[in-house]
Amino acid sequence: MLIYDLTLDELVSFLNEHEFKNYRANQIWHWLYKQKAKTFDEMENLPNDLIKILKENFKIEALELVVQHTSVDGTLKCLFSLHDGHLIESVLMKQHYGNSICVTTQVGCNIGCSFCASGVLAKKRDLTSGEIIAQVIETERLLGERINYIVVMGIGEPFDNYENLKHFLLTVNDPKGLEIGARHITVSTSGIVPKIKEYADFGIQVNLAVSLHAPNNKIRSGLMKINQAYPVEEVLDAIRYYIKKTKRRVTIEYILIDGVNDMVEVAGELAQKLRGLNVYVNLIPYNEVIEAPYKRSKYEAQLAFYDVLKKHNIQVTLRKEQGHDINAACGQLRSQHL
């Protein structure tokens, strides 16, 4: 078991069972999350018998770096190997406001969006909370700098790994953990309606982004198989519930695909569906992948779509592209070594 899989309370309970005082748990967490210790032997203020017990019961090495690629814009993409040989990818983006990491939650993905490279490989397993946490820690080590923002938007559907996701969020947000503010963390979902509502009841002030990509079921079902289980109307109802419960704004992710969902009439329909909701739309020019036949929306169409939403008083941004040259942009991650 990974030591990162334990909450602080769980670590306290483990240590108590072995007749160690509670403060030892705080010392261990300090070494893990503040000092980023790579081995138990580095924890020099712990007694030898405790280090021996930790070695006998836990692993601290969660990931092995296989290869890293750096974009011309400074984006860093890391391919990591897990203990069982499965591969995952994480992406570090340098922004003017700080360093932001996009983490993966599953090996493969069962959502199967037709435009996304990540969904080509069916889900093999969920990542543990510790394996998700380790992506942040290992990337900080590689970068030599602190990560300020987290986006849970890599390979996999976070809400399909909900319990490990919650544990991850609590640990990275904990002042004794990685101490990343809740409002500096965003979780993205393809629209698993029951989990959106459960997430609203969770109580942590972490941001929510929903991948909508179409205002109607005809277009969305062609792009996202999940729409057959949770159609647009149910997703929007869940968003309304989330907004009412949390009083927080929701990000609507919308990939612009040439001739599929980027027409001005589609923009008008989207504006009507979102009217009165506390949302903002993040327009994402499609990042082409070899696994899908789609093409990026033409720049003129992107601007026209943006203008329609603005005229309907919908808050909207057109995302700046990062990492496209190293296949690290939205929808381009693959859990394999190409």
C-alpha positions as CSV (number, residue, x, y, z in Angstrom):
1,M,0.0,0.0,0.0
2,L,1.2,3.5,-0.8
3,I,1.8,5.7,2.2
4,Y,0.1,8.5,0.3
5,D,-3.2,6.5,0.3
6,L,-3.6,7.2,4.0
7,T,-5.4,10.2,5.4
8,L,-3.8,11.8,8.4
9,D,-6.4,10.3,10.7
10,E,-5.7,6.8,9.2
11,L,-2.0,7.3,9.7
12,V,-2.6,8.3,13.4
13,S,-4.7,5.1,13.9
14,F,-2.0,2.9,12.3
15,L,0.7,4.5,14.5
16,N,-1.5,4.1,17.6
17,E,-1.9,0.4,16.9
18,H,1.9,0.2,16.9
19,E,2.2,2.2,20.1
20,F,3.5,5.4,18.6
21,K,2.3,8.9,19.6
22,N,0.0,11.0,17.4
23,Y,2.7,13.6,16.7
24,R,4.7,11.1,14.7
25,A,1.9,11.2,12.1
26,N,2.4,14.9,11.7
27,Q,6.1,14.4,11.4
28,I,5.6,11.8,8.6
29,W,3.2,14.0,6.8
30,H,5.6,16.9,6.9
31,W,8.3,14.7,5.3
32,L,5.8,13.5,2.7
33,Y,4.1,16.7,1.7
34,K,6.4,19.6,2.7
35,Q,9.8,18.0,2.3
36,K,8.8,15.7,-0.6
37,A,10.9,12.9,0.8
38,K,11.7,10.1,-1.6
39,T,12.5,7.4,1.0
40,F,11.6,6.7,4.6
41,D,15.3,6.8,5.5
42,E,15.2,10.6,4.8
43,M,12.9,11.1,7.7
44,E,15.7,11.7,10.1
45,N,13.7,12.8,13.1
46,L,11.9,9.4,13.3
47,P,13.1,6.6,15.4
48,N,14.6,3.6,13.6
49,D,11.9,1.2,14.8
50,L,9.2,3.4,13.3
51,I,11.1,3.7,10.0
52,K,11.4,-0.1,10.0
53,I,7.6,-0.5,10.5
54,L,6.8,2.0,7.7
55,K,9.1,0.1,5.3
56,E,7.4,-3.2,6.2
57,N,3.9,-1.8,5.7
58,F,4.0,0.9,3.0
59,K,5.6,1.9,-0.2
60,I,6.7,5.5,-0.8
61,E,7.7,5.1,-4.5
62,A,4.4,5.6,-6.4
63,L,5.5,6.5,-9.9
64,E,8.5,6.0,-12.2
65,L,9.1,8.6,-14.9
66,V,9.3,6.9,-18.3
67,V,9.7,10.0,-20.5
68,Q,9.0,13.7,-20.4
69,H,8.4,16.2,-23.2
70,T,8.6,20.0,-23.1
71,S,6.6,22.2,-25.4
72,V,7.8,25.4,-27.0
73,D,5.4,27.2,-24.6
74,G,7.0,25.5,-21.5
75,T,4.3,22.9,-21.0
76,L,5.7,19.7,-19.6
77,K,4.1,16.3,-20.3
78,C,5.2,13.3,-18.2
79,L,4.6,9.7,-18.9
80,F,4.7,7.7,-15.6
81,S,4.7,4.0,-15.0
82,L,2.7,2.6,-12.1
83,H,3.8,-0.3,-9.9
84,D,1.9,-2.8,-12.1
85,G,3.4,-1.5,-15.3
86,H,0.4,0.6,-16.4
87,L,1.2,4.0,-17.9
88,I,-0.4,7.3,-17.3
89,E,0.2,10.9,-18.3
90,S,0.2,14.2,-16.4
91,V,0.7,17.7,-17.9
92,L,2.2,20.8,-16.2
93,M,1.3,24.1,-17.7
94,K,3.1,27.3,-16.9
95,Q,0.8,30.3,-16.5
96,H,1.4,33.9,-15.6
97,Y,-0.5,33.3,-12.4
98,G,1.4,30.1,-11.4
99,N,2.0,26.5,-12.2
100,S,-1.0,24.3,-13.0
101,I,-1.1,20.5,-13.3
102,C,-3.6,18.3,-15.1
103,V,-3.8,15.0,-13.3
104,T,-5.1,11.6,-14.4
105,T,-7.5,9.5,-12.3
106,Q,-7.8,6.2,-14.2
107,V,-5.8,3.9,-16.5
108,G,-7.9,4.2,-19.7
109,C,-11.4,5.6,-19.8
110,N,-14.8,4.0,-20.3
111,I,-16.6,7.2,-21.3
112,G,-15.5,6.8,-24.9
113,C,-15.9,10.3,-26.3
114,S,-15.4,10.0,-30.0
115,F,-13.1,13.0,-30.3
116,C,-10.7,12.1,-27.4
117,A,-7.5,10.1,-27.6
118,S,-7.8,9.2,-23.9
119,G,-10.9,7.1,-24.5
120,V,-9.4,4.8,-27.0
121,L,-8.0,2.5,-24.3
122,A,-10.8,1.0,-22.2
123,K,-10.5,1.5,-18.5
124,K,-8.1,-1.0,-16.9
125,R,-8.4,0.3,-13.3
126,D,-8.9,3.3,-11.1
127,L,-5.9,5.1,-9.6
128,T,-5.7,5.1,-5.9
129,S,-5.8,8.5,-4.2
130,G,-2.1,8.2,-3.5
131,E,-1.3,7.6,-7.2
132,I,-3.2,10.8,-8.1
133,I,-1.4,12.7,-5.3
134,A,2.0,11.3,-6.4
135,Q,1.5,13.0,-9.8
136,V,1.6,16.4,-8.2
137,I,4.5,15.5,-6.0
138,E,6.7,13.9,-8.7
139,T,6.0,16.8,-11.1
140,E,7.0,19.4,-8.4
141,R,10.2,17.5,-8.0
142,L,10.9,17.5,-11.7
143,L,10.0,21.2,-12.0
144,G,11.8,22.3,-8.8
145,E,8.9,24.6,-8.2
146,R,5.6,24.6,-6.3
147,I,2.4,23.7,-8.1
148,N,-0.3,26.3,-7.4
149,Y,-3.3,24.9,-9.3
150,I,-4.7,21.5,-10.0
151,V,-7.0,20.5,-12.8
152,V,-8.5,17.0,-12.5
153,M,-9.0,16.6,-16.3
154,G,-6.4,14.0,-17.5
155,I,-7.1,10.4,-18.5
156,G,-10.3,9.0,-17.1
157,E,-13.5,10.2,-15.7
158,P,-12.9,11.6,-12.1
159,F,-16.5,10.9,-11.0
160,D,-16.1,7.3,-12.1
161,N,-13.4,7.1,-9.3
162,Y,-15.3,9.1,-6.8
163,E,-14.1,7.9,-3.5
164,N,-10.4,8.1,-4.4
165,L,-11.1,11.5,-5.9
166,K,-12.6,12.8,-2.6
167,H,-9.6,11.5,-0.7
168,F,-7.2,13.1,-3.1
169,L,-9.0,16.5,-2.9
170,L,-9.0,16.5,0.9
171,T,-5.3,15.6,1.1
172,V,-4.1,18.2,-1.4
173,N,-6.3,20.9,0.2
174,D,-5.2,20.0,3.7
175,P,-2.9,22.7,5.3
176,K,-0.8,19.8,6.5
177,G,-0.9,18.2,3.1
178,L,0.0,20.0,-0.2
179,E,-2.0,23.0,1.0
180,I,-3.5,24.0,-2.4
181,G,-6.5,26.1,-2.0
182,A,-9.9,24.6,-2.9
183,R,-10.6,27.4,-5.3
184,H,-7.3,26.6,-7.0
185,I,-8.6,23.1,-7.8
186,T,-11.0,22.2,-10.6
187,V,-12.7,18.8,-11.2
188,S,-14.0,18.1,-14.7
189,T,-16.7,15.6,-15.5
190,S,-18.3,14.4,-18.7
191,G,-21.7,14.6,-17.0
192,I,-22.3,11.8,-14.5
193,V,-25.5,13.3,-13.1
194,P,-25.8,11.5,-9.7
195,K,-22.2,12.3,-8.9
196,I,-22.6,16.0,-9.8
197,K,-25.3,16.1,-7.2
198,E,-23.3,14.2,-4.7
199,Y,-20.3,16.4,-5.3
200,A,-22.6,19.4,-4.6
201,D,-23.3,17.9,-1.2
202,F,-19.6,17.2,-0.5
203,G,-19.1,20.6,1.0
204,I,-15.6,21.4,-0.3
205,Q,-15.2,24.6,-2.3
206,V,-13.5,22.9,-5.2
207,N,-14.5,24.2,-8.7
208,L,-16.6,22.1,-11.1
209,A,-16.3,22.0,-14.9
210,V,-18.8,20.0,-17.0
211,S,-17.9,18.8,-20.5
212,L,-21.1,19.7,-22.5
213,H,-19.8,20.1,-26.1
214,A,-23.3,20.4,-27.5
215,P,-26.7,22.0,-26.7
216,N,-28.9,19.1,-27.8
217,N,-29.0,15.4,-27.6
218,K,-28.5,14.7,-31.4
219,I,-25.1,16.4,-31.5
220,R,-24.0,15.4,-28.0
221,S,-24.9,11.7,-28.4
222,G,-22.7,11.6,-31.6
223,L,-19.8,13.0,-29.6
224,M,-20.3,11.4,-26.2
225,K,-21.8,8.0,-25.5
226,I,-22.5,9.0,-22.0
227,N,-25.3,11.3,-23.3
228,Q,-27.4,8.2,-23.8
229,A,-27.4,7.6,-20.1
230,Y,-27.5,11.2,-19.0
231,P,-29.0,13.5,-21.7
232,V,-28.4,17.2,-22.0
233,E,-31.6,18.1,-20.0
234,E,-30.5,15.9,-17.0
235,V,-27.0,17.3,-17.1
236,L,-28.4,20.9,-17.0
237,D,-30.7,20.0,-14.2
238,A,-27.8,18.6,-12.2
239,I,-25.8,21.8,-12.9
240,R,-28.8,23.8,-11.6
241,Y,-28.8,21.7,-8.4
242,Y,-25.1,22.2,-7.9
243,I,-25.4,26.0,-8.4
244,K,-28.3,26.2,-6.0
245,K,-26.6,24.1,-3.3
246,T,-23.1,25.6,-3.5
247,K,-23.9,29.2,-4.8
248,R,-20.9,28.6,-7.0
249,R,-20.3,29.2,-10.7
250,V,-19.9,26.2,-13.1
251,T,-17.5,26.1,-16.0
252,I,-19.0,24.7,-19.2
253,E,-16.3,23.0,-21.4
254,Y,-17.1,23.2,-25.1
255,I,-14.8,21.8,-27.7
256,L,-15.3,23.5,-31.1
257,I,-15.2,20.9,-33.9
258,D,-15.4,22.0,-37.6
259,G,-18.9,21.5,-39.0
260,V,-20.2,19.4,-36.1
261,N,-20.9,21.8,-33.2
262,D,-19.4,25.2,-34.2
263,M,-22.2,26.7,-36.2
264,V,-23.8,30.0,-35.2
265,E,-27.2,28.5,-34.9
266,V,-25.8,25.9,-32.5
267,A,-24.3,28.8,-30.5
268,G,-27.7,30.4,-30.3
269,E,-29.2,27.2,-29.0
270,L,-26.5,26.8,-26.4
271,A,-27.1,30.4,-25.3
272,Q,-30.8,29.7,-24.8
273,K,-30.1,26.5,-22.8
274,L,-27.7,28.3,-20.5
275,R,-29.8,31.5,-20.0
276,G,-30.1,32.4,-16.3
277,L,-27.5,29.9,-15.1
278,N,-24.4,31.0,-13.2
279,V,-22.0,29.5,-15.7
280,Y,-19.2,30.6,-17.9
281,V,-18.3,28.8,-21.2
282,N,-14.8,27.8,-21.9
283,L,-14.5,27.4,-25.7
284,I,-11.7,25.0,-26.7
285,P,-10.6,24.8,-30.3
286,Y,-10.5,21.1,-31.1
287,N,-7.0,19.5,-30.8
288,E,-6.8,16.9,-33.6
289,V,-5.7,13.3,-32.8
290,I,-5.0,10.4,-35.0
291,E,-7.7,8.3,-33.4
292,A,-10.6,10.6,-34.6
293,P,-11.7,12.0,-37.9
294,Y,-12.6,15.5,-36.7
295,K,-11.0,18.8,-37.6
296,R,-10.4,21.9,-35.6
297,S,-13.0,24.6,-36.0
298,K,-11.8,27.4,-38.3
299,Y,-10.8,30.6,-36.5
300,E,-13.6,32.6,-38.1
301,A,-16.1,30.1,-36.8
302,Q,-14.6,30.2,-33.3
303,L,-14.9,34.0,-33.2
304,A,-18.5,33.9,-34.6
305,F,-19.5,31.3,-32.0
306,Y,-17.9,33.4,-29.3
307,D,-19.7,36.5,-30.5
308,V,-23.1,34.9,-30.4
309,L,-22.7,33.8,-26.8
310,K,-21.4,37.3,-25.8
311,K,-24.5,38.9,-27.5
312,H,-26.7,36.7,-25.4
313,N,-24.8,37.9,-22.2
314,I,-23.2,34.5,-21.6
315,Q,-19.8,34.7,-20.0
316,V,-17.4,33.1,-22.3
317,T,-13.7,32.7,-23.0
318,L,-11.7,31.2,-25.9
319,R,-9.0,29.0,-24.5
320,K,-5.4,29.7,-25.2
321,E,-3.8,26.7,-26.6
322,Q,-0.9,25.0,-24.7
323,G,1.1,21.9,-25.3
324,H,-0.4,21.0,-28.7
325,D,3.1,20.4,-30.3
326,I,3.7,17.6,-27.7
327,N,0.2,16.1,-27.8
328,A,-0.4,17.5,-24.3
329,A,-3.4,19.6,-25.1
330,C,-7.1,18.9,-24.1
331,G,-8.2,15.5,-25.5
332,Q,-4.7,14.4,-26.6
333,L,-3.5,12.4,-23.6
334,R,-2.9,8.7,-24.1
335,S,-1.9,6.1,-21.4
336,Q,0.6,4.5,-23.7
337,H,4.2,5.0,-24.9
338,L,4.0,6.2,-28.5
